[in-house]
Amino acid sequence: MSSVLLNHADHAGLRLVTRRGTAYGDGVMSSPLFPPEFRSAQAHYPIVFRADGDGGFHPVALFGLVEGSNLFLAHDGPDTVWDAHYLPWAIERQPFMIGRGDPGVDELLVHVDLMHPRVRLAEDDDAAVFDALGRPTEYLERSASLLRAIHEGMQTLPAFIDALLRHELLESFVMDVESARGVSRLAGFHAINEERLAALDADALAALQRAGHLAPIYMAMASLSQLRALIERHRRLGL
């Protein structure tokens, strides 16, 4: 990764590949997800939780059942498309990220990973970052909006995960999927324990509601119905 502060002086000719495909970094099994996007994501992807190595968890959208497999990449004639109507923020924002400017300054600024496979420094049919007058294009404005949403999501995520852990609402699960090539095991993830949620008293549920946690909890639970569709995609591709 080669992250630098985005600016017109250095990146006037920067253009980005907007097509989808493994060559552009889309060949991933999952992506980080944030509670404000659970409602949109649950209609397409199972939402599960992965341990972060520090005793905490992070919600993710599952795209496949084995590492490196994104079952939502589909062929449409000569092109590869993302076969879902919603793209998680962490995927759509690439190759941009939020960073800070000068030391001691709290202002958050847009940075770009110049080594990302979506980055090009040539004139072609891909999306420009700045227009001919040096102004941010609509594409860059959209990306900046996504980065702000991700930043806000990162600020609220610890309280959400803390509430799940405090009420012991996460449970690990293992799922074996048979296909033409044998058995694939999905492991290393956690899901909401519906029985423990149902056993919470009125005060606990009211506290979760006031904190804004209850809706994303229910969205995550509802999303598990997408596991069946994910398994069917896996089997249909003969994986």
VEXKE-87999 format. One record per residue (C-alpha): residue in three letters; x negated, y negated, z. Coordinates in nm, 4 decimals. Layout:
N
<rec code="ala" c1="X" c2="Y" c3="Z"/>
...
This chain:
239
<rec code="met" c1="0.0000" c2="0.0000" c3="0.0000"/>
<rec code="ser" c1="-0.1249" c2="-0.3478" c3="-0.0910"/>
<rec code="ser" c1="0.1153" c2="-0.5934" c3="0.0691"/>
<rec code="val" c1="0.0713" c2="-0.9637" c3="-0.0068"/>
<rec code="leu" c1="0.2795" c2="-1.2742" c3="0.0407"/>
<rec code="leu" c1="0.4974" c2="-1.3264" c3="-0.2663"/>
<rec code="asn" c1="0.4496" c2="-1.6638" c3="-0.4351"/>
<rec code="his" c1="0.4963" c2="-1.8066" c3="-0.7814"/>
<rec code="ala" c1="0.1372" c2="-1.9245" c3="-0.8184"/>
<rec code="asp" c1="0.0015" c2="-1.5713" c3="-0.7982"/>
<rec code="his" c1="0.2992" c2="-1.3719" c3="-0.9225"/>
<rec code="ala" c1="0.4604" c2="-1.5770" c3="-1.1991"/>
<rec code="gly" c1="0.4467" c2="-1.2816" c3="-1.4385"/>
<rec code="leu" c1="0.5589" c2="-1.0214" c3="-1.1887"/>
<rec code="arg" c1="0.8307" c2="-0.7928" c3="-1.3224"/>
<rec code="leu" c1="0.9892" c2="-0.4889" c3="-1.1648"/>
<rec code="val" c1="1.1093" c2="-0.1608" c3="-1.3066"/>
<rec code="thr" c1="1.4795" c2="-0.1294" c3="-1.2259"/>
<rec code="arg" c1="1.5223" c2="0.2208" c3="-1.3647"/>
<rec code="arg" c1="1.5502" c2="0.5159" c3="-1.1305"/>
<rec code="gly" c1="1.3279" c2="0.8221" c3="-1.1187"/>
<rec code="thr" c1="1.0616" c2="1.0089" c3="-0.9278"/>
<rec code="ala" c1="0.7934" c2="0.8110" c3="-1.1131"/>
<rec code="tyr" c1="0.9182" c2="0.4972" c3="-0.9377"/>
<rec code="gly" c1="0.9186" c2="0.6291" c3="-0.5824"/>
<rec code="asp" c1="1.2711" c2="0.7750" c3="-0.5732"/>
<rec code="gly" c1="1.1701" c2="1.1393" c3="-0.5232"/>
<rec code="val" c1="1.2407" c2="1.1389" c3="-0.1507"/>
<rec code="met" c1="1.4523" c2="1.3670" c3="0.0648"/>
<rec code="ser" c1="1.5855" c2="1.0887" c3="0.2884"/>
<rec code="ser" c1="1.5753" c2="0.7185" c3="0.3610"/>
<rec code="pro" c1="1.6026" c2="0.5078" c3="0.6763"/>
<rec code="leu" c1="1.9496" c2="0.3718" c3="0.7338"/>
<rec code="phe" c1="2.0889" c2="0.0987" c3="0.9584"/>
<rec code="pro" c1="2.4241" c2="0.1004" c3="1.1444"/>
<rec code="pro" c1="2.5772" c2="-0.1918" c3="0.9478"/>
<rec code="glu" c1="2.5522" c2="0.0159" c3="0.6280"/>
<rec code="phe" c1="2.6935" c2="0.3380" c3="0.7747"/>
<rec code="arg" c1="3.0435" c2="0.2632" c3="0.6441"/>
<rec code="ser" c1="2.9226" c2="0.2380" c3="0.2846"/>
<rec code="ala" c1="2.6687" c2="0.5199" c3="0.3100"/>
<rec code="gln" c1="2.8999" c2="0.7774" c3="0.4702"/>
<rec code="ala" c1="3.1044" c2="0.8074" c3="0.1522"/>
<rec code="his" c1="2.8025" c2="0.9563" c3="-0.0278"/>
<rec code="tyr" c1="2.5343" c2="1.0855" c3="0.2101"/>
<rec code="pro" c1="2.5135" c2="1.2830" c3="0.5340"/>
<rec code="ile" c1="2.3889" c2="1.0491" c3="0.8075"/>
<rec code="val" c1="2.1615" c2="1.2257" c3="1.0535"/>
<rec code="phe" c1="1.8917" c2="1.1239" c3="1.3004"/>
<rec code="arg" c1="1.5184" c2="1.1955" c3="1.2871"/>
<rec code="ala" c1="1.2806" c2="1.1729" c3="1.5832"/>
<rec code="asp" c1="1.0288" c2="0.8900" c3="1.5458"/>
<rec code="gly" c1="0.7508" c2="1.0502" c3="1.7494"/>
<rec code="asp" c1="0.7787" c2="0.7996" c3="2.0352"/>
<rec code="gly" c1="1.0772" c2="0.9528" c3="2.2080"/>
<rec code="gly" c1="1.3263" c2="0.7646" c3="1.9951"/>
<rec code="phe" c1="1.5252" c2="0.8328" c3="1.6802"/>
<rec code="his" c1="1.6064" c2="0.6646" c3="1.3531"/>
<rec code="pro" c1="1.9174" c2="0.7260" c3="1.1419"/>
<rec code="val" c1="1.8548" c2="0.8472" c3="0.7890"/>
<rec code="ala" c1="2.0615" c2="0.9182" c3="0.4799"/>
<rec code="leu" c1="1.9954" c2="1.2668" c3="0.3424"/>
<rec code="phe" c1="1.9389" c2="1.2956" c3="-0.0334"/>
<rec code="gly" c1="1.8166" c2="1.6553" c3="-0.0403"/>
<rec code="leu" c1="1.7595" c2="1.9699" c3="0.1631"/>
<rec code="val" c1="1.3833" c2="2.0074" c3="0.1134"/>
<rec code="glu" c1="1.0991" c2="1.7548" c3="0.1204"/>
<rec code="gly" c1="1.0531" c2="1.5692" c3="-0.2071"/>
<rec code="ser" c1="1.3967" c2="1.6667" c3="-0.3379"/>
<rec code="asn" c1="1.6392" c2="1.3857" c3="-0.4203"/>
<rec code="leu" c1="1.9559" c2="1.5523" c3="-0.5466"/>
<rec code="phe" c1="2.1074" c2="1.2162" c3="-0.6408"/>
<rec code="leu" c1="1.8681" c2="1.1660" c3="-0.9313"/>
<rec code="ala" c1="2.0565" c2="1.2796" c3="-1.2405"/>
<rec code="his" c1="1.9958" c2="1.2672" c3="-1.6133"/>
<rec code="asp" c1="2.2217" c2="1.0494" c3="-1.8266"/>
<rec code="gly" c1="2.0964" c2="1.1089" c3="-2.1787"/>
<rec code="pro" c1="1.7311" c2="1.0001" c3="-2.1887"/>
<rec code="asp" c1="1.7661" c2="0.8035" c3="-1.8644"/>
<rec code="thr" c1="1.7557" c2="0.9034" c3="-1.4996"/>
<rec code="val" c1="2.0272" c2="0.7488" c3="-1.2840"/>
<rec code="trp" c1="2.1099" c2="0.7462" c3="-0.9144"/>
<rec code="asp" c1="2.4310" c2="0.9445" c3="-0.8921"/>
<rec code="ala" c1="2.6016" c2="0.7552" c3="-0.6098"/>
<rec code="his" c1="2.7759" c2="0.4200" c3="-0.5896"/>
<rec code="tyr" c1="2.5791" c2="0.3074" c3="-0.2848"/>
<rec code="leu" c1="2.2029" c2="0.2667" c3="-0.2586"/>
<rec code="pro" c1="2.0609" c2="0.2396" c3="0.0960"/>
<rec code="trp" c1="1.8924" c2="-0.0904" c3="0.1745"/>
<rec code="ala" c1="1.5542" c2="0.0717" c3="0.2399"/>
<rec code="ile" c1="1.5560" c2="0.2122" c3="-0.1152"/>
<rec code="glu" c1="1.7018" c2="-0.0884" c3="-0.2939"/>
<rec code="arg" c1="1.4604" c2="-0.3404" c3="-0.1393"/>
<rec code="gln" c1="1.1469" c2="-0.1708" c3="-0.2805"/>
<rec code="pro" c1="0.8799" c2="-0.2962" c3="-0.3459"/>
<rec code="phe" c1="0.9569" c2="-0.5924" c3="-0.1199"/>
<rec code="met" c1="0.9195" c2="-0.6103" c3="0.2574"/>
<rec code="ile" c1="0.9413" c2="-0.8690" c3="0.5304"/>
<rec code="gly" c1="0.6206" c2="-1.0113" c3="0.6679"/>
<rec code="arg" c1="0.4979" c2="-1.3155" c3="0.8524"/>
<rec code="gly" c1="0.2991" c2="-1.6046" c3="0.7128"/>
<rec code="asp" c1="0.0314" c2="-1.7839" c3="0.9110"/>
<rec code="pro" c1="-0.0662" c2="-1.6447" c3="1.2539"/>
<rec code="gly" c1="0.1481" c2="-1.7891" c3="1.5301"/>
<rec code="val" c1="0.4283" c2="-1.8862" c3="1.2909"/>
<rec code="asp" c1="0.7572" c2="-1.7007" c3="1.3410"/>
<rec code="glu" c1="0.8898" c2="-1.7628" c3="0.9892"/>
<rec code="leu" c1="0.9673" c2="-1.4397" c3="0.8052"/>
<rec code="leu" c1="0.8604" c2="-1.4323" c3="0.4425"/>
<rec code="val" c1="0.8953" c2="-1.1962" c3="0.1475"/>
<rec code="his" c1="0.5914" c2="-0.9785" c3="0.0803"/>
<rec code="val" c1="0.5409" c2="-0.7416" c3="-0.2112"/>
<rec code="asp" c1="0.3525" c2="-0.4142" c3="-0.2390"/>
<rec code="leu" c1="0.1499" c2="-0.4626" c3="-0.5559"/>
<rec code="met" c1="0.0579" c2="-0.0931" c3="-0.5632"/>
<rec code="his" c1="0.4205" c2="0.0202" c3="-0.5738"/>
<rec code="pro" c1="0.5115" c2="0.2025" c3="-0.8993"/>
<rec code="arg" c1="0.7941" c2="-0.0450" c3="-0.9658"/>
<rec code="val" c1="0.5519" c2="-0.3364" c3="-1.0000"/>
<rec code="arg" c1="0.4392" c2="-0.4590" c3="-1.3390"/>
<rec code="leu" c1="0.2455" c2="-0.7699" c3="-1.4368"/>
<rec code="ala" c1="0.3542" c2="-0.7943" c3="-1.7978"/>
<rec code="glu" c1="0.6342" c2="-0.9341" c3="-2.0095"/>
<rec code="asp" c1="0.8851" c2="-0.6608" c3="-2.0908"/>
<rec code="asp" c1="1.2483" c2="-0.5693" c3="-2.0444"/>
<rec code="asp" c1="1.2280" c2="-0.5174" c3="-1.6677"/>
<rec code="ala" c1="1.3517" c2="-0.7580" c3="-1.4013"/>
<rec code="ala" c1="1.1619" c2="-1.0831" c3="-1.3554"/>
<rec code="val" c1="1.0974" c2="-1.2114" c3="-1.0030"/>
<rec code="phe" c1="1.0616" c2="-1.5795" c3="-1.0975"/>
<rec code="asp" c1="1.2229" c2="-1.7624" c3="-1.3868"/>
<rec code="ala" c1="1.0457" c2="-1.9887" c3="-1.6390"/>
<rec code="leu" c1="1.0712" c2="-2.2838" c3="-1.3972"/>
<rec code="gly" c1="0.9198" c2="-2.0877" c3="-1.1089"/>
<rec code="arg" c1="1.2482" c2="-2.0440" c3="-0.9247"/>
<rec code="pro" c1="1.3497" c2="-1.7118" c3="-0.7634"/>
<rec code="thr" c1="1.5659" c2="-1.5053" c3="-0.9950"/>
<rec code="glu" c1="1.8978" c2="-1.3546" c3="-0.8911"/>
<rec code="tyr" c1="1.7120" c2="-1.0234" c3="-0.8506"/>
<rec code="leu" c1="1.4703" c2="-1.1737" c3="-0.5989"/>
<rec code="glu" c1="1.7517" c2="-1.3510" c3="-0.4147"/>
<rec code="arg" c1="1.9334" c2="-1.0199" c3="-0.3802"/>
<rec code="ser" c1="1.6172" c2="-0.8546" c3="-0.2503"/>
<rec code="ala" c1="1.5597" c2="-1.1326" c3="0.0019"/>
<rec code="ser" c1="1.9176" c2="-1.0881" c3="0.1244"/>
<rec code="leu" c1="1.8537" c2="-0.7160" c3="0.1692"/>
<rec code="leu" c1="1.5371" c2="-0.7884" c3="0.3676"/>
<rec code="arg" c1="1.7284" c2="-1.0196" c3="0.6005"/>
<rec code="ala" c1="1.9910" c2="-0.7504" c3="0.6552"/>
<rec code="ile" c1="1.7189" c2="-0.4927" c3="0.7274"/>
<rec code="his" c1="1.5491" c2="-0.7287" c3="0.9736"/>
<rec code="glu" c1="1.8766" c2="-0.7856" c3="1.1571"/>
<rec code="gly" c1="1.9451" c2="-0.4118" c3="1.1533"/>
<rec code="met" c1="1.6048" c2="-0.3421" c3="1.3056"/>
<rec code="gln" c1="1.6829" c2="-0.5836" c3="1.5900"/>
<rec code="thr" c1="2.0088" c2="-0.4079" c3="1.6820"/>
<rec code="leu" c1="1.8951" c2="-0.0496" c3="1.6201"/>
<rec code="pro" c1="1.7155" c2="0.0066" c3="1.9564"/>
<rec code="ala" c1="2.0330" c2="-0.0676" c3="2.1546"/>
<rec code="phe" c1="2.2337" c2="0.1698" c3="1.9349"/>
<rec code="ile" c1="1.9839" c2="0.4548" c3="1.9754"/>
<rec code="asp" c1="1.9564" c2="0.3841" c3="2.3486"/>
<rec code="ala" c1="2.3341" c2="0.4206" c3="2.3824"/>
<rec code="leu" c1="2.3288" c2="0.7542" c3="2.1967"/>
<rec code="leu" c1="2.0515" c2="0.8863" c3="2.4201"/>
<rec code="arg" c1="2.2045" c2="0.7505" c3="2.7402"/>
<rec code="his" c1="2.5268" c2="0.9387" c3="2.6717"/>
<rec code="glu" c1="2.3398" c2="1.2443" c3="2.5350"/>
<rec code="leu" c1="2.5279" c2="1.2218" c3="2.2068"/>
<rec code="leu" c1="2.2518" c2="1.3585" c3="1.9837"/>
<rec code="glu" c1="2.2008" c2="1.7296" c3="1.9288"/>
<rec code="ser" c1="1.9552" c2="1.9087" c3="1.7036"/>
<rec code="phe" c1="2.0828" c2="2.1402" c3="1.4324"/>
<rec code="val" c1="1.9426" c2="2.3920" c3="1.1859"/>
<rec code="met" c1="2.1136" c2="2.4892" c3="0.8610"/>
<rec code="asp" c1="2.0149" c2="2.7704" c3="0.6228"/>
<rec code="val" c1="2.1291" c2="2.7316" c3="0.2636"/>
<rec code="glu" c1="2.1240" c2="3.0237" c3="0.0206"/>
<rec code="ser" c1="2.0671" c2="2.9557" c3="-0.3482"/>
<rec code="ala" c1="1.9307" c2="3.1265" c3="-0.6574"/>
<rec code="arg" c1="1.5731" c2="3.0803" c3="-0.5350"/>
<rec code="gly" c1="1.6316" c2="3.2097" c3="-0.1842"/>
<rec code="val" c1="1.7030" c2="3.0389" c3="0.1462"/>
<rec code="ser" c1="1.6222" c2="2.6756" c3="0.2254"/>
<rec code="arg" c1="1.6205" c2="2.5711" c3="0.5899"/>
<rec code="leu" c1="1.7194" c2="2.2195" c3="0.6898"/>
<rec code="ala" c1="1.5663" c2="2.1476" c3="1.0291"/>
<rec code="gly" c1="1.4146" c2="1.8654" c3="1.2301"/>
<rec code="phe" c1="1.7262" c2="1.6491" c3="1.2367"/>
<rec code="his" c1="1.9912" c2="1.5597" c3="1.4952"/>
<rec code="ala" c1="2.3615" c2="1.4792" c3="1.4617"/>
<rec code="ile" c1="2.6329" c2="1.3318" c3="1.6824"/>
<rec code="asn" c1="2.7720" c2="1.5865" c3="1.9285"/>
<rec code="glu" c1="3.1486" c2="1.5494" c3="1.8883"/>
<rec code="glu" c1="3.2331" c2="1.7398" c3="2.2064"/>
<rec code="arg" c1="3.0194" c2="1.5123" c3="2.4218"/>
<rec code="leu" c1="3.1697" c2="1.2063" c3="2.2577"/>
<rec code="ala" c1="3.5205" c2="1.3381" c3="2.3226"/>
<rec code="ala" c1="3.4303" c2="1.4007" c3="2.6889"/>
<rec code="leu" c1="3.3277" c2="1.0395" c3="2.7556"/>
<rec code="asp" c1="3.5568" c2="0.8511" c3="2.9905"/>
<rec code="ala" c1="3.7504" c2="0.5397" c3="2.8969"/>
<rec code="asp" c1="3.4941" c2="0.3034" c3="3.0495"/>
<rec code="ala" c1="3.2073" c2="0.4545" c3="2.8501"/>
<rec code="leu" c1="3.4065" c2="0.4414" c3="2.5272"/>
<rec code="ala" c1="3.5090" c2="0.0817" c3="2.5960"/>
<rec code="ala" c1="3.1451" c2="-0.0131" c3="2.6550"/>
<rec code="leu" c1="3.0425" c2="0.1479" c3="2.3257"/>
<rec code="gln" c1="3.3234" c2="-0.0374" c3="2.1505"/>
<rec code="arg" c1="3.2268" c2="-0.3752" c3="2.2990"/>
<rec code="ala" c1="2.8653" c2="-0.3232" c3="2.1939"/>
<rec code="gly" c1="2.9711" c2="-0.2430" c3="1.8373"/>
<rec code="his" c1="2.8384" c2="0.1133" c3="1.8574"/>
<rec code="leu" c1="3.1592" c2="0.3129" c3="1.8344"/>
<rec code="ala" c1="3.2357" c2="0.2451" c3="1.4667"/>
<rec code="pro" c1="2.8924" c2="0.3566" c3="1.3381"/>
<rec code="ile" c1="2.9142" c2="0.6642" c3="1.5617"/>
<rec code="tyr" c1="3.2401" c2="0.7646" c3="1.3962"/>
<rec code="met" c1="3.0966" c2="0.6824" c3="1.0519"/>
<rec code="ala" c1="2.7989" c2="0.9110" c3="1.1204"/>
<rec code="met" c1="3.0319" c2="1.1889" c3="1.2310"/>
<rec code="ala" c1="3.2520" c2="1.1491" c3="0.9228"/>
<rec code="ser" c1="2.9469" c2="1.1543" c3="0.6943"/>
<rec code="leu" c1="2.8663" c2="1.5146" c3="0.7839"/>
<rec code="ser" c1="3.1457" c2="1.6194" c3="0.5481"/>
<rec code="gln" c1="2.8996" c2="1.5208" c3="0.2711"/>
<rec code="leu" c1="2.6733" c2="1.8128" c3="0.3668"/>
<rec code="arg" c1="2.8928" c2="2.0475" c3="0.1657"/>
<rec code="ala" c1="2.8588" c2="1.8305" c3="-0.1449"/>
<rec code="leu" c1="2.4824" c2="1.8125" c3="-0.0912"/>
<rec code="ile" c1="2.4623" c2="2.1913" c3="-0.0685"/>
<rec code="glu" c1="2.6619" c2="2.2235" c3="-0.3912"/>
<rec code="arg" c1="2.4227" c2="1.9870" c3="-0.5684"/>
<rec code="his" c1="2.1310" c2="2.1959" c3="-0.4379"/>
<rec code="arg" c1="2.2817" c2="2.5204" c3="-0.5654"/>
<rec code="arg" c1="2.3934" c2="2.3730" c3="-0.8978"/>
<rec code="leu" c1="2.0351" c2="2.2744" c3="-0.9738"/>
<rec code="gly" c1="1.9171" c2="2.6228" c3="-0.8858"/>
<rec code="leu" c1="1.6843" c2="2.5023" c3="-0.6110"/>
